[in-house]
Amino acid sequence: METRLAAAFQGTAHGAAAEAILRACVHCGFCNATCPTYRLLGDELDGPRGRIYQIKQVLEGAPATPVTQLHLDRCLTCRNCETTCPSGVEYGRLLDIGRAVVDAQVRRPAMTRALHFLLREGLSRRTLFGGALRLGQALRWVLPARLRATLRPARPAGAWPRRSHARKVLLLNSCTQGALAPSIDAATARVLDAIGVEALIDPRSGCCGAIRHHLGDPRGALEDARRNIDAWWPRLESDAVEALVLNASGCAVLVRDYGQLLAHDPAYAAKARRVSAAARDLGEFLAPQHPALTRRTRALPARRVALHKPCTQQHALRCADQTEELLRKLGAELLPVQEAHMCCGSAGTYSLLQGELSRSLRARKLESLRAARPDLILSANIGCITHLAAASDIPVWHWIEWVDRALAGDSSAVARRAR
């Protein structure tokens, strides 16, 4: 795609990156076939090709408008289009650049700015979010039904393993996941312990930065990244841990991008590259360990399961097949899911900011997941799990919770419809 950047963007890092990405695009439109918003709305401007054109126009000097901003906001950043694109266009990176440029030109309404601020500050701070969550759960029955559905009691975390092992990995001191579903981190630690790996959490780490990154606060996202790098660096530098293991695929994507996000920071560039290189999705880390896990499997909590592959795991990390294969080897009967590549509509804060589109996508996804009548739905990302569970009559777990129960021999877990 021929591009002539406006003078303001020439010679800048963002301008150079955007120009290279735009020039890779050949206008084919294959991306629209797998774009959730294009398929729902049928509007070229709400598909990847249309959004690329809008970003190109702004970078070439055309004024951004609230309409431009709306079409970019409607993108889920699922990156399904990247998997489909025959030219390897880095659409997700271009969208980040385009949104930043448009937001610099178009001031959002006061109420929208306030909502973005509350989401950035409330969701990314574990103490604040945990307190608000406990209050909401206490008042659950007086809240609207739609909100009440998202505030179901968390499954008990169970005991954290106490054994020490020579092999050690770091887990993220997560923000929303730790409050919404403490059972996920605890199950992760127990499964790792079963194969002789000790899970460590540095309390100085926190939100990966994805919330701020996708809500127009790039500086805040970089500060989150620097804080985490500072917390993890001593153990990584000394080789005291073999990997940084992320059990939320959305977080894994952002941490993998630390090297790129901080590439121009002389104090952090090298450290960020090392952290990104050490980051592993949980399924990616455990897949090679399947013989040790298979030997320890005692009874399955459910055999017939539907696996929801989050977009972050499928299209950004591209490691969803490893999780799927691991579950098969442990004895799961993975039922067919139509349109498994399509987004569930969670997409971080998208479900809160684009509610109607998000709910439409969720209904379509749940229809596909329920079709073969599974006993359980498994996923790999806390946002997707919470979003799907709010409208599902079938329990939705993180897949590591299923593995944990299989190792413990808890075959009655689904019969009790544990949530």
C-alpha positions as CSV (number, residue, x, y, z in Angstrom):
1,M,0.0,0.0,0.0
2,E,1.6,3.3,-1.1
3,T,1.9,5.7,1.8
4,R,2.9,9.3,2.1
5,L,3.3,10.2,5.8
6,A,2.5,13.7,6.9
7,A,5.5,15.8,8.0
8,A,4.5,15.3,11.7
9,F,5.1,11.6,11.5
10,Q,8.2,11.5,9.2
11,G,11.3,10.4,11.0
12,T,9.5,9.2,14.1
13,A,9.6,5.7,15.5
14,H,5.8,5.3,15.2
15,G,5.8,6.8,11.7
16,A,8.4,4.4,10.5
17,A,6.7,1.4,12.0
18,A,3.3,2.3,10.7
19,E,4.7,3.0,7.2
20,A,6.4,-0.4,7.0
21,I,3.2,-2.2,8.2
22,L,1.0,-0.2,5.7
23,R,3.3,-1.0,2.8
24,A,2.9,-4.7,3.5
25,C,-0.9,-4.6,3.0
26,V,-2.1,-5.6,-0.5
27,H,-5.8,-4.6,-0.1
28,C,-6.9,-8.3,-0.5
29,G,-9.7,-8.1,2.1
30,F,-9.2,-11.7,3.3
31,C,-9.0,-10.2,6.9
32,N,-12.7,-9.2,6.7
33,A,-13.8,-12.8,6.5
34,T,-12.6,-13.6,10.0
35,C,-13.2,-10.2,11.6
36,P,-15.9,-10.5,14.3
37,T,-17.1,-6.8,14.1
38,Y,-17.2,-6.9,10.3
39,R,-19.3,-10.1,10.3
40,L,-21.7,-8.6,12.9
41,L,-22.0,-5.1,11.4
42,G,-21.2,-5.6,7.7
43,D,-19.5,-2.2,7.5
44,E,-16.2,-2.0,5.7
45,L,-15.0,0.6,8.2
46,D,-15.6,-1.9,11.0
47,G,-13.2,-4.4,9.4
48,P,-9.4,-4.6,9.4
49,R,-9.0,-3.3,5.8
50,G,-11.3,-0.3,6.5
51,R,-9.5,0.5,9.8
52,I,-6.2,0.3,8.0
53,Y,-7.4,2.8,5.4
54,Q,-8.6,5.2,8.2
55,I,-5.3,5.0,10.0
56,K,-3.4,5.6,6.8
57,Q,-5.5,8.7,6.0
58,V,-4.8,10.1,9.5
59,L,-1.1,9.4,9.2
60,E,-1.1,11.1,5.8
61,G,-2.6,14.3,7.3
62,A,-6.4,13.9,7.1
63,P,-8.0,15.1,10.4
64,A,-9.3,12.4,12.7
65,T,-12.9,12.6,13.8
66,P,-15.1,11.0,16.5
67,V,-16.3,8.7,13.8
68,T,-12.8,7.5,13.1
69,Q,-12.3,7.0,16.8
70,L,-15.5,5.0,17.1
71,H,-14.5,2.5,14.3
72,L,-11.1,2.0,15.9
73,D,-12.7,1.6,19.4
74,R,-15.0,-1.1,18.0
75,C,-12.0,-3.3,17.2
76,L,-11.6,-6.2,19.7
77,T,-7.8,-6.4,19.0
78,C,-8.4,-10.1,18.6
79,R,-5.8,-10.3,15.8
80,N,-7.7,-13.0,14.0
81,C,-7.0,-10.9,10.9
82,E,-3.2,-11.4,11.4
83,T,-3.7,-15.2,11.3
84,T,-5.7,-14.8,8.1
85,C,-3.5,-12.3,6.3
86,P,-1.4,-13.8,3.6
87,S,1.0,-10.8,3.7
88,G,1.9,-10.8,7.4
89,V,0.5,-7.4,8.1
90,E,1.1,-6.5,11.8
91,Y,-2.4,-5.1,12.3
92,G,-2.4,-5.1,16.1
93,R,0.7,-2.9,16.2
94,L,-0.7,-0.6,13.6
95,L,-3.9,-0.3,15.5
96,D,-2.1,0.7,18.7
97,I,-0.3,3.4,16.7
98,G,-3.5,4.6,15.0
99,R,-5.5,4.7,18.3
100,A,-2.7,6.8,19.9
101,V,-2.7,9.3,17.0
102,V,-6.4,9.6,16.8
103,D,-6.8,10.0,20.6
104,A,-4.3,12.8,20.5
105,Q,-6.5,14.6,18.0
106,V,-10.0,13.7,19.3
107,R,-10.9,14.5,22.9
108,R,-13.4,12.0,24.3
109,P,-16.6,13.1,26.1
110,A,-16.1,13.8,29.8
111,M,-18.1,10.7,30.9
112,T,-16.1,8.4,28.7
113,R,-12.8,9.8,30.0
114,A,-14.1,9.3,33.5
115,L,-15.1,5.7,32.8
116,H,-11.7,5.0,31.2
117,F,-9.9,6.4,34.2
118,L,-12.0,4.3,36.6
119,L,-11.3,1.2,34.7
120,R,-7.6,1.9,34.4
121,E,-7.2,2.6,38.1
122,G,-9.7,0.2,39.5
123,L,-8.9,-2.9,37.4
124,S,-5.1,-2.6,37.4
125,R,-4.8,-2.2,41.2
126,R,-5.4,-5.5,43.0
127,T,-6.2,-4.0,46.4
128,L,-8.7,-1.6,44.9
129,F,-10.3,-4.2,42.6
130,G,-10.4,-6.8,45.3
131,G,-12.2,-4.5,47.8
132,A,-14.7,-3.4,45.2
133,L,-15.3,-7.0,44.2
134,R,-16.0,-8.1,47.8
135,L,-18.4,-5.2,48.2
136,G,-20.2,-6.1,45.0
137,Q,-20.5,-9.7,46.1
138,A,-21.9,-8.7,49.4
139,L,-24.5,-6.5,47.7
140,R,-25.0,-8.9,44.8
141,W,-28.7,-9.5,45.2
142,V,-29.6,-5.9,45.0
143,L,-27.6,-5.3,41.8
144,P,-29.0,-5.5,38.2
145,A,-29.1,-9.0,36.8
146,R,-26.4,-8.4,34.2
147,L,-23.9,-7.2,36.8
148,R,-25.0,-9.8,39.3
149,A,-24.1,-12.6,36.8
150,T,-20.5,-11.5,36.8
151,L,-20.1,-11.6,40.6
152,R,-20.5,-15.2,41.4
153,P,-18.5,-16.5,44.4
154,A,-15.0,-17.6,43.5
155,R,-14.1,-21.3,43.7
156,P,-11.9,-22.0,46.8
157,A,-8.3,-21.7,46.1
158,G,-7.1,-24.7,48.2
159,A,-3.7,-25.1,49.7
160,W,-0.6,-23.6,48.1
161,P,2.2,-26.2,47.9
162,R,4.9,-25.9,50.5
163,R,7.7,-28.1,48.9
164,S,10.8,-26.5,47.6
165,H,12.3,-27.6,44.2
166,A,15.5,-27.0,42.4
167,R,13.4,-26.0,39.3
168,K,11.7,-22.7,39.9
169,V,9.5,-20.4,37.8
170,L,7.9,-17.0,38.4
171,L,4.2,-16.3,38.2
172,L,2.6,-12.9,37.8
173,N,1.2,-11.2,40.9
174,S,-2.0,-10.6,38.9
175,C,-4.5,-7.9,39.4
176,T,-8.1,-9.0,38.4
177,Q,-7.4,-12.8,38.3
178,G,-6.1,-13.0,41.8
179,A,-9.3,-11.4,43.1
180,L,-11.8,-13.0,40.7
181,A,-10.4,-16.5,40.6
182,P,-7.7,-17.3,43.2
183,S,-8.1,-20.9,42.4
184,I,-6.3,-20.4,39.1
185,D,-2.9,-19.4,40.6
186,A,-3.2,-22.0,43.3
187,A,-4.0,-24.8,40.8
188,T,-1.1,-23.6,38.6
189,A,1.3,-23.9,41.6
190,R,0.0,-27.4,42.6
191,V,0.3,-28.7,39.0
192,L,3.8,-27.3,38.7
193,D,4.7,-28.8,42.1
194,A,3.5,-32.2,41.0
195,I,6.2,-32.2,38.2
196,G,8.9,-30.8,40.5
197,V,8.7,-27.1,39.7
198,E,8.3,-24.5,42.4
199,A,6.1,-21.5,41.6
200,L,7.3,-18.1,43.0
201,I,5.3,-14.8,43.0
202,D,7.2,-11.6,43.7
203,P,4.8,-9.3,45.6
204,R,6.4,-6.3,44.0
205,S,5.0,-7.3,40.6
206,G,1.5,-6.5,39.5
207,C,-0.7,-5.7,36.5
208,C,1.1,-6.6,33.3
209,G,0.1,-3.2,31.8
210,A,-2.5,-4.5,29.3
211,I,-5.4,-2.6,30.9
212,R,-3.6,0.7,30.6
213,H,-2.1,-0.1,27.2
214,H,-5.6,-0.7,25.7
215,L,-7.2,2.2,27.5
216,G,-5.1,5.0,26.1
217,D,-2.5,5.2,28.8
218,P,0.8,4.1,27.1
219,R,2.9,5.8,29.8
220,G,1.1,4.0,32.6
221,A,1.5,0.7,30.7
222,L,5.2,1.3,30.4
223,E,5.4,2.1,34.1
224,D,3.7,-1.2,34.9
225,A,6.2,-3.0,32.7
226,R,9.2,-1.3,34.3
227,R,7.9,-2.2,37.8
228,N,7.5,-5.8,36.8
229,I,10.9,-6.0,35.2
230,D,12.4,-4.5,38.4
231,A,10.7,-7.2,40.5
232,W,11.7,-10.1,38.3
233,W,15.1,-9.0,37.2
234,P,17.3,-10.3,40.1
235,R,16.0,-13.9,39.7
236,L,16.2,-13.8,35.9
237,E,19.7,-12.2,35.9
238,S,21.0,-14.8,38.3
239,D,19.2,-17.7,36.5
240,A,17.4,-18.6,39.7
241,V,14.3,-19.2,37.7
242,E,14.0,-21.0,34.3
243,A,11.0,-19.1,33.0
244,L,8.3,-16.5,33.7
245,V,5.0,-18.5,33.3
246,L,1.8,-16.7,32.5
247,N,-1.5,-18.4,33.2
248,A,-3.6,-15.7,31.6
249,S,-3.0,-15.6,27.9
250,G,-3.9,-11.8,27.7
251,C,-1.1,-11.0,30.1
252,A,1.3,-13.3,28.3
253,V,0.8,-11.3,25.1
254,L,1.7,-8.0,26.7
255,V,4.7,-9.4,28.6
256,R,6.0,-10.9,25.4
257,D,5.8,-7.4,23.9
258,Y,7.8,-5.7,26.7
259,G,10.9,-5.9,24.5
260,Q,9.2,-4.0,21.7
261,L,7.4,-1.5,24.0
262,L,10.6,-0.6,25.8
263,A,13.0,-0.9,22.8
264,H,13.8,2.8,22.9
265,D,14.4,3.0,26.7
266,P,18.1,2.8,27.2
267,A,17.7,1.8,30.9
268,Y,15.3,-1.0,30.2
269,A,15.6,-2.2,26.6
270,A,18.0,-5.1,27.3
271,K,16.2,-6.2,30.4
272,A,12.8,-6.0,28.6
273,R,14.1,-8.2,25.8
274,R,15.3,-10.8,28.4
275,V,12.0,-10.7,30.2
276,S,10.1,-11.2,26.9
277,A,12.3,-14.1,26.0
278,A,11.7,-15.8,29.3
279,A,7.9,-15.4,29.2
280,R,5.9,-18.6,28.5
281,D,2.2,-19.2,28.2
282,L,1.3,-21.9,30.8
283,G,0.2,-24.4,28.1
284,E,3.4,-23.7,26.2
285,F,5.5,-24.5,29.3
286,L,3.6,-27.6,30.4
287,A,3.1,-29.3,27.0
288,P,6.5,-30.9,27.0
289,Q,5.9,-32.1,30.6
290,H,2.9,-34.2,29.6
291,P,4.5,-37.7,30.4
292,A,5.0,-36.6,34.0
293,L,1.5,-35.3,34.3
294,T,-0.1,-38.3,32.6
295,R,1.6,-40.6,35.1
296,R,0.0,-38.6,37.9
297,T,-3.5,-38.3,36.6
298,R,-5.9,-40.2,38.9
299,A,-9.4,-39.4,37.8
300,L,-10.9,-36.8,35.4
301,P,-13.3,-34.2,36.8
302,A,-15.0,-34.3,33.4
303,R,-14.1,-36.2,30.3
304,R,-16.4,-34.4,27.7
305,V,-15.1,-30.8,27.6
306,A,-15.4,-27.9,25.1
307,L,-12.2,-25.9,24.8
308,H,-12.5,-22.2,24.2
309,K,-9.2,-20.9,22.8
310,P,-8.8,-17.2,23.6
311,C,-7.8,-15.0,20.7
312,T,-4.7,-14.0,22.6
313,Q,-3.6,-17.6,22.7
314,Q,-4.6,-18.4,19.1
315,H,-3.7,-15.3,17.1
316,A,-1.1,-13.5,19.2
317,L,0.8,-16.2,21.0
318,R,-0.1,-18.9,18.5
319,C,0.3,-21.7,21.0
320,A,-3.4,-22.8,21.6
321,D,-2.7,-26.1,19.9
322,Q,-0.2,-27.1,22.6
323,T,-2.8,-26.7,25.3
324,E,-5.3,-28.7,23.3
325,E,-2.8,-31.5,22.7
326,L,-1.9,-31.6,26.4
327,L,-5.5,-32.0,27.5
328,R,-6.0,-34.8,24.9
329,K,-3.0,-36.6,26.3
330,L,-4.3,-36.3,29.8
331,G,-7.6,-38.0,28.7
332,A,-9.9,-35.2,27.9
333,E,-12.5,-35.8,25.1
334,L,-12.3,-32.4,23.4
335,L,-15.6,-31.9,21.6
336,P,-15.9,-30.1,18.3
337,V,-16.5,-26.3,18.4
338,Q,-17.7,-24.5,15.4
339,E,-16.0,-21.2,14.6
340,A,-13.4,-21.9,17.2
341,H,-11.3,-19.1,15.8
342,M,-13.9,-16.4,16.5
343,C,-13.7,-14.0,19.5
344,C,-16.0,-14.4,22.5
345,G,-16.4,-10.7,22.9
346,S,-14.5,-10.2,26.2
347,A,-11.3,-8.5,24.9
348,G,-10.2,-7.0,28.2
349,T,-12.5,-4.0,29.0
350,Y,-14.3,-4.3,25.6
351,S,-17.3,-6.1,27.3
352,L,-17.7,-3.0,29.5
353,L,-17.2,-0.4,26.8
354,Q,-18.9,-2.0,23.8
355,G,-21.6,-4.0,25.7
356,E,-24.0,-4.7,22.8
357,L,-21.4,-6.0,20.4
358,S,-19.7,-8.0,23.2
359,R,-22.9,-9.7,24.2
360,S,-23.7,-10.6,20.6
361,L,-20.4,-12.2,20.2
362,R,-20.7,-14.1,23.5
363,A,-24.1,-15.5,22.5
364,R,-22.6,-16.8,19.3
365,K,-19.6,-18.3,21.0
366,L,-21.7,-20.0,23.7
367,E,-23.9,-21.5,21.1
368,S,-20.9,-23.1,19.5
369,L,-19.4,-24.3,22.8
370,R,-22.7,-25.8,24.0
371,A,-23.6,-27.5,20.7
372,A,-22.0,-30.9,21.5
373,R,-23.3,-30.8,25.1
374,P,-20.1,-30.7,27.1
375,D,-19.9,-31.3,30.8
376,L,-17.5,-28.4,31.2
377,I,-16.1,-25.4,29.2
378,L,-12.4,-24.7,29.6
379,S,-10.5,-21.6,28.7
380,A,-7.1,-20.0,29.2
381,N,-7.8,-16.3,30.1
382,I,-9.6,-14.8,33.1
383,G,-11.4,-12.2,31.0
384,C,-12.9,-14.8,28.7
385,I,-13.7,-17.1,31.6
386,T,-15.6,-14.4,33.5
387,H,-17.4,-13.2,30.4
388,L,-18.6,-16.6,29.3
389,A,-19.5,-17.8,32.8
390,A,-21.8,-14.8,33.3
391,A,-24.2,-16.2,30.6
392,S,-23.4,-20.0,30.7
393,D,-25.4,-22.8,32.3
394,I,-22.3,-25.0,31.9
395,P,-19.4,-24.4,34.3
396,V,-16.5,-22.5,32.8
397,W,-13.1,-23.2,34.3
398,H,-9.5,-22.4,33.5
399,W,-8.0,-25.5,31.9
400,I,-5.3,-25.7,34.6
401,E,-8.1,-26.2,37.2
402,W,-9.2,-29.2,35.3
403,V,-5.7,-30.6,35.3
404,D,-5.3,-29.9,39.0
405,R,-8.5,-31.8,39.8
406,A,-7.4,-34.6,37.5
407,L,-4.2,-35.0,39.5
408,A,-6.1,-34.9,42.7
409,G,-8.6,-37.5,41.5
410,D,-11.6,-35.3,42.0
411,S,-14.0,-37.0,39.6
412,S,-17.1,-35.6,41.3
413,A,-16.2,-31.9,40.8
414,V,-18.5,-31.4,37.8
415,A,-21.3,-33.5,39.2
416,R,-21.5,-30.9,42.0
417,R,-21.6,-28.2,39.2
418,A,-18.8,-26.4,41.1
419,R,-18.5,-22.7,40.0
